[in-house]
Amino acid sequence: MKLSDYKGKVILIVNVASKCGFTKQYAELEQIYKQYKDQGFEILGFPCNDFGGQEPGTNEEIAEFCSLNFGVTFPMFDKVKVLGDDKDSLFELLTNNSVTGKSNIKWNFEKFIIDKEEM
């Protein structure tokens, strides 16, 4: 995935997990996505198993869970690491830059908004 593929759109990036207490947020995220996607808004979901093993499934199992239980239609990507030495490059950029400073994601369903002008 290249962020440049979403040039001119506002992007909400979320690290997600199917067995987290915040999993019910999928429903609200989908509602927001449906309401604003035609106005250039994208939600990108990135499953992550870094917090308490709360995303143990395969990419296929995660996609099926999200679709069947919450009707998720926004893009869901392959499972990534958001912490440690194997941190995905996107999350390295999101958590270590001149705008937000250097930090770590603290739990599942942390959100990052990227302005359409920043692409």
Biotite code that builds the C-alpha atoms (Angstrom):
import biotite.structure as struc

atoms = struc.array([
    struc.Atom([0.000, 0.000, 0.000], chain_id="A", res_id=1, res_name="MET", atom_name="CA", element="C"),
    struc.Atom([1.170, 3.493, -0.806], chain_id="A", res_id=2, res_name="LYS", atom_name="CA", element="C"),
    struc.Atom([-0.358, 6.470, 0.948], chain_id="A", res_id=3, res_name="LEU", atom_name="CA", element="C"),
    struc.Atom([-0.090, 8.326, -2.344], chain_id="A", res_id=4, res_name="SER", atom_name="CA", element="C"),
    struc.Atom([-2.907, 6.034, -3.592], chain_id="A", res_id=5, res_name="ASP", atom_name="CA", element="C"),
    struc.Atom([-5.175, 8.088, -1.319], chain_id="A", res_id=6, res_name="TYR", atom_name="CA", element="C"),
    struc.Atom([-4.010, 11.517, -2.467], chain_id="A", res_id=7, res_name="LYS", atom_name="CA", element="C"),
    struc.Atom([-6.711, 14.146, -2.068], chain_id="A", res_id=8, res_name="GLY", atom_name="CA", element="C"),
    struc.Atom([-8.591, 12.157, 0.577], chain_id="A", res_id=9, res_name="LYS", atom_name="CA", element="C"),
    struc.Atom([-8.811, 12.414, 4.337], chain_id="A", res_id=10, res_name="VAL", atom_name="CA", element="C"),
    struc.Atom([-7.630, 9.124, 5.828], chain_id="A", res_id=11, res_name="ILE", atom_name="CA", element="C"),
    struc.Atom([-8.383, 7.596, 9.210], chain_id="A", res_id=12, res_name="LEU", atom_name="CA", element="C"),
    struc.Atom([-5.900, 4.801, 9.983], chain_id="A", res_id=13, res_name="ILE", atom_name="CA", element="C"),
    struc.Atom([-6.834, 2.419, 12.802], chain_id="A", res_id=14, res_name="VAL", atom_name="CA", element="C"),
    struc.Atom([-5.018, -0.545, 14.322], chain_id="A", res_id=15, res_name="ASN", atom_name="CA", element="C"),
    struc.Atom([-7.778, -3.047, 15.077], chain_id="A", res_id=16, res_name="VAL", atom_name="CA", element="C"),
    struc.Atom([-8.317, -6.320, 16.959], chain_id="A", res_id=17, res_name="ALA", atom_name="CA", element="C"),
    struc.Atom([-11.268, -8.716, 16.924], chain_id="A", res_id=18, res_name="SER", atom_name="CA", element="C"),
    struc.Atom([-11.109, -9.835, 20.552], chain_id="A", res_id=19, res_name="LYS", atom_name="CA", element="C"),
    struc.Atom([-10.650, -6.459, 22.217], chain_id="A", res_id=20, res_name="CYS", atom_name="CA", element="C"),
    struc.Atom([-13.104, -4.626, 24.439], chain_id="A", res_id=21, res_name="GLY", atom_name="CA", element="C"),
    struc.Atom([-13.087, -1.880, 21.802], chain_id="A", res_id=22, res_name="PHE", atom_name="CA", element="C"),
    struc.Atom([-14.045, -4.235, 18.946], chain_id="A", res_id=23, res_name="THR", atom_name="CA", element="C"),
    struc.Atom([-17.588, -2.840, 18.923], chain_id="A", res_id=24, res_name="LYS", atom_name="CA", element="C"),
    struc.Atom([-16.036, 0.310, 17.407], chain_id="A", res_id=25, res_name="GLN", atom_name="CA", element="C"),
    struc.Atom([-16.129, -1.495, 14.061], chain_id="A", res_id=26, res_name="TYR", atom_name="CA", element="C"),
    struc.Atom([-19.853, -0.671, 13.847], chain_id="A", res_id=27, res_name="ALA", atom_name="CA", element="C"),
    struc.Atom([-19.321, 3.041, 14.442], chain_id="A", res_id=28, res_name="GLU", atom_name="CA", element="C"),
    struc.Atom([-16.336, 3.157, 12.094], chain_id="A", res_id=29, res_name="LEU", atom_name="CA", element="C"),
    struc.Atom([-18.413, 1.523, 9.362], chain_id="A", res_id=30, res_name="GLU", atom_name="CA", element="C"),
    struc.Atom([-21.231, 4.019, 9.945], chain_id="A", res_id=31, res_name="GLN", atom_name="CA", element="C"),
    struc.Atom([-18.808, 6.950, 9.616], chain_id="A", res_id=32, res_name="ILE", atom_name="CA", element="C"),
    struc.Atom([-17.248, 5.383, 6.525], chain_id="A", res_id=33, res_name="TYR", atom_name="CA", element="C"),
    struc.Atom([-20.601, 4.972, 4.769], chain_id="A", res_id=34, res_name="LYS", atom_name="CA", element="C"),
    struc.Atom([-21.630, 8.512, 5.663], chain_id="A", res_id=35, res_name="GLN", atom_name="CA", element="C"),
    struc.Atom([-18.472, 10.229, 4.389], chain_id="A", res_id=36, res_name="TYR", atom_name="CA", element="C"),
    struc.Atom([-16.749, 7.954, 1.838], chain_id="A", res_id=37, res_name="LYS", atom_name="CA", element="C"),
    struc.Atom([-18.395, 9.709, -1.117], chain_id="A", res_id=38, res_name="ASP", atom_name="CA", element="C"),
    struc.Atom([-16.922, 12.990, 0.145], chain_id="A", res_id=39, res_name="GLN", atom_name="CA", element="C"),
    struc.Atom([-13.335, 11.703, -0.025], chain_id="A", res_id=40, res_name="GLY", atom_name="CA", element="C"),
    struc.Atom([-12.987, 10.064, 3.389], chain_id="A", res_id=41, res_name="PHE", atom_name="CA", element="C"),
    struc.Atom([-11.261, 6.705, 3.809], chain_id="A", res_id=42, res_name="GLU", atom_name="CA", element="C"),
    struc.Atom([-10.875, 4.416, 6.793], chain_id="A", res_id=43, res_name="ILE", atom_name="CA", element="C"),
    struc.Atom([-8.008, 1.939, 6.628], chain_id="A", res_id=44, res_name="LEU", atom_name="CA", element="C"),
    struc.Atom([-8.034, -0.926, 9.134], chain_id="A", res_id=45, res_name="GLY", atom_name="CA", element="C"),
    struc.Atom([-4.827, -2.683, 10.130], chain_id="A", res_id=46, res_name="PHE", atom_name="CA", element="C"),
    struc.Atom([-5.285, -5.783, 12.311], chain_id="A", res_id=47, res_name="PRO", atom_name="CA", element="C"),
    struc.Atom([-2.652, -6.099, 15.003], chain_id="A", res_id=48, res_name="CYS", atom_name="CA", element="C"),
    struc.Atom([-1.894, -8.812, 17.578], chain_id="A", res_id=49, res_name="ASN", atom_name="CA", element="C"),
    struc.Atom([0.580, -6.743, 19.627], chain_id="A", res_id=50, res_name="ASP", atom_name="CA", element="C"),
    struc.Atom([-1.712, -6.132, 22.601], chain_id="A", res_id=51, res_name="PHE", atom_name="CA", element="C"),
    struc.Atom([-2.718, -9.109, 24.716], chain_id="A", res_id=52, res_name="GLY", atom_name="CA", element="C"),
    struc.Atom([-2.973, -11.480, 21.737], chain_id="A", res_id=53, res_name="GLY", atom_name="CA", element="C"),
    struc.Atom([-6.355, -9.958, 20.881], chain_id="A", res_id=54, res_name="GLN", atom_name="CA", element="C"),
    struc.Atom([-6.043, -10.539, 17.122], chain_id="A", res_id=55, res_name="GLU", atom_name="CA", element="C"),
    struc.Atom([-4.977, -14.195, 16.786], chain_id="A", res_id=56, res_name="PRO", atom_name="CA", element="C"),
    struc.Atom([-6.779, -14.989, 13.519], chain_id="A", res_id=57, res_name="GLY", atom_name="CA", element="C"),
    struc.Atom([-5.487, -15.213, 9.987], chain_id="A", res_id=58, res_name="THR", atom_name="CA", element="C"),
    struc.Atom([-6.087, -12.358, 7.556], chain_id="A", res_id=59, res_name="ASN", atom_name="CA", element="C"),
    struc.Atom([-8.978, -14.350, 6.042], chain_id="A", res_id=60, res_name="GLU", atom_name="CA", element="C"),
    struc.Atom([-10.548, -15.075, 9.446], chain_id="A", res_id=61, res_name="GLU", atom_name="CA", element="C"),
    struc.Atom([-10.280, -11.422, 10.435], chain_id="A", res_id=62, res_name="ILE", atom_name="CA", element="C"),
    struc.Atom([-11.924, -10.240, 7.206], chain_id="A", res_id=63, res_name="ALA", atom_name="CA", element="C"),
    struc.Atom([-14.759, -12.743, 7.633], chain_id="A", res_id=64, res_name="GLU", atom_name="CA", element="C"),
    struc.Atom([-15.284, -11.753, 11.290], chain_id="A", res_id=65, res_name="PHE", atom_name="CA", element="C"),
    struc.Atom([-15.461, -8.051, 10.407], chain_id="A", res_id=66, res_name="CYS", atom_name="CA", element="C"),
    struc.Atom([-17.829, -8.620, 7.510], chain_id="A", res_id=67, res_name="SER", atom_name="CA", element="C"),
    struc.Atom([-20.201, -11.033, 9.270], chain_id="A", res_id=68, res_name="LEU", atom_name="CA", element="C"),
    struc.Atom([-20.360, -9.307, 12.649], chain_id="A", res_id=69, res_name="ASN", atom_name="CA", element="C"),
    struc.Atom([-20.106, -5.624, 11.728], chain_id="A", res_id=70, res_name="PHE", atom_name="CA", element="C"),
    struc.Atom([-20.699, -5.364, 7.980], chain_id="A", res_id=71, res_name="GLY", atom_name="CA", element="C"),
    struc.Atom([-17.290, -3.749, 7.494], chain_id="A", res_id=72, res_name="VAL", atom_name="CA", element="C"),
    struc.Atom([-16.769, -2.519, 3.936], chain_id="A", res_id=73, res_name="THR", atom_name="CA", element="C"),
    struc.Atom([-13.829, -0.176, 4.491], chain_id="A", res_id=74, res_name="PHE", atom_name="CA", element="C"),
    struc.Atom([-10.423, -1.572, 3.478], chain_id="A", res_id=75, res_name="PRO", atom_name="CA", element="C"),
    struc.Atom([-8.865, -4.058, 5.893], chain_id="A", res_id=76, res_name="MET", atom_name="CA", element="C"),
    struc.Atom([-5.208, -4.790, 5.331], chain_id="A", res_id=77, res_name="PHE", atom_name="CA", element="C"),
    struc.Atom([-3.035, -7.732, 6.342], chain_id="A", res_id=78, res_name="ASP", atom_name="CA", element="C"),
    struc.Atom([-2.108, -8.062, 9.990], chain_id="A", res_id=79, res_name="LYS", atom_name="CA", element="C"),
    struc.Atom([0.820, -5.813, 10.959], chain_id="A", res_id=80, res_name="VAL", atom_name="CA", element="C"),
    struc.Atom([3.122, -5.148, 13.896], chain_id="A", res_id=81, res_name="LYS", atom_name="CA", element="C"),
    struc.Atom([2.743, -1.692, 15.423], chain_id="A", res_id=82, res_name="VAL", atom_name="CA", element="C"),
    struc.Atom([5.367, -2.109, 18.153], chain_id="A", res_id=83, res_name="LEU", atom_name="CA", element="C"),
    struc.Atom([8.968, -3.212, 18.432], chain_id="A", res_id=84, res_name="GLY", atom_name="CA", element="C"),
    struc.Atom([11.741, -3.877, 15.966], chain_id="A", res_id=85, res_name="ASP", atom_name="CA", element="C"),
    struc.Atom([9.336, -5.393, 13.417], chain_id="A", res_id=86, res_name="ASP", atom_name="CA", element="C"),
    struc.Atom([7.023, -2.358, 13.431], chain_id="A", res_id=87, res_name="LYS", atom_name="CA", element="C"),
    struc.Atom([5.379, -1.819, 10.049], chain_id="A", res_id=88, res_name="ASP", atom_name="CA", element="C"),
    struc.Atom([6.887, 1.140, 8.174], chain_id="A", res_id=89, res_name="SER", atom_name="CA", element="C"),
    struc.Atom([3.527, 2.946, 8.039], chain_id="A", res_id=90, res_name="LEU", atom_name="CA", element="C"),
    struc.Atom([3.200, 2.831, 11.816], chain_id="A", res_id=91, res_name="PHE", atom_name="CA", element="C"),
    struc.Atom([6.837, 3.875, 12.216], chain_id="A", res_id=92, res_name="GLU", atom_name="CA", element="C"),
    struc.Atom([5.988, 6.969, 10.160], chain_id="A", res_id=93, res_name="LEU", atom_name="CA", element="C"),
    struc.Atom([2.790, 7.626, 12.131], chain_id="A", res_id=94, res_name="LEU", atom_name="CA", element="C"),
    struc.Atom([4.500, 7.352, 15.523], chain_id="A", res_id=95, res_name="THR", atom_name="CA", element="C"),
    struc.Atom([7.794, 9.057, 14.718], chain_id="A", res_id=96, res_name="ASN", atom_name="CA", element="C"),
    struc.Atom([7.537, 12.310, 12.782], chain_id="A", res_id=97, res_name="ASN", atom_name="CA", element="C"),
    struc.Atom([7.904, 16.058, 13.188], chain_id="A", res_id=98, res_name="SER", atom_name="CA", element="C"),
    struc.Atom([4.163, 16.644, 13.669], chain_id="A", res_id=99, res_name="VAL", atom_name="CA", element="C"),
    struc.Atom([3.315, 14.056, 16.335], chain_id="A", res_id=100, res_name="THR", atom_name="CA", element="C"),
    struc.Atom([6.789, 13.486, 17.762], chain_id="A", res_id=101, res_name="GLY", atom_name="CA", element="C"),
    struc.Atom([8.063, 10.050, 18.777], chain_id="A", res_id=102, res_name="LYS", atom_name="CA", element="C"),
    struc.Atom([5.701, 7.767, 20.665], chain_id="A", res_id=103, res_name="SER", atom_name="CA", element="C"),
    struc.Atom([4.294, 4.259, 20.777], chain_id="A", res_id=104, res_name="ASN", atom_name="CA", element="C"),
    struc.Atom([0.783, 3.059, 20.173], chain_id="A", res_id=105, res_name="ILE", atom_name="CA", element="C"),
    struc.Atom([-0.696, 2.218, 23.553], chain_id="A", res_id=106, res_name="LYS", atom_name="CA", element="C"),
    struc.Atom([-3.527, -0.195, 22.620], chain_id="A", res_id=107, res_name="TRP", atom_name="CA", element="C"),
    struc.Atom([-5.910, -1.404, 19.940], chain_id="A", res_id=108, res_name="ASN", atom_name="CA", element="C"),
    struc.Atom([-8.096, 1.021, 17.992], chain_id="A", res_id=109, res_name="PHE", atom_name="CA", element="C"),
    struc.Atom([-5.686, 3.939, 18.187], chain_id="A", res_id=110, res_name="GLU", atom_name="CA", element="C"),
    struc.Atom([-6.528, 6.339, 15.378], chain_id="A", res_id=111, res_name="LYS", atom_name="CA", element="C"),
    struc.Atom([-4.510, 8.593, 13.113], chain_id="A", res_id=112, res_name="PHE", atom_name="CA", element="C"),
    struc.Atom([-6.031, 11.178, 10.779], chain_id="A", res_id=113, res_name="ILE", atom_name="CA", element="C"),
    struc.Atom([-4.102, 12.266, 7.727], chain_id="A", res_id=114, res_name="ILE", atom_name="CA", element="C"),
    struc.Atom([-5.166, 15.507, 6.089], chain_id="A", res_id=115, res_name="ASP", atom_name="CA", element="C"),
    struc.Atom([-5.863, 15.352, 2.359], chain_id="A", res_id=116, res_name="LYS", atom_name="CA", element="C"),
    struc.Atom([-3.269, 18.071, 1.829], chain_id="A", res_id=117, res_name="GLU", atom_name="CA", element="C"),
    struc.Atom([-0.481, 16.005, 3.443], chain_id="A", res_id=118, res_name="GLU", atom_name="CA", element="C"),
    struc.Atom([-0.538, 13.334, 0.764], chain_id="A", res_id=119, res_name="MET", atom_name="CA", element="C"),
])
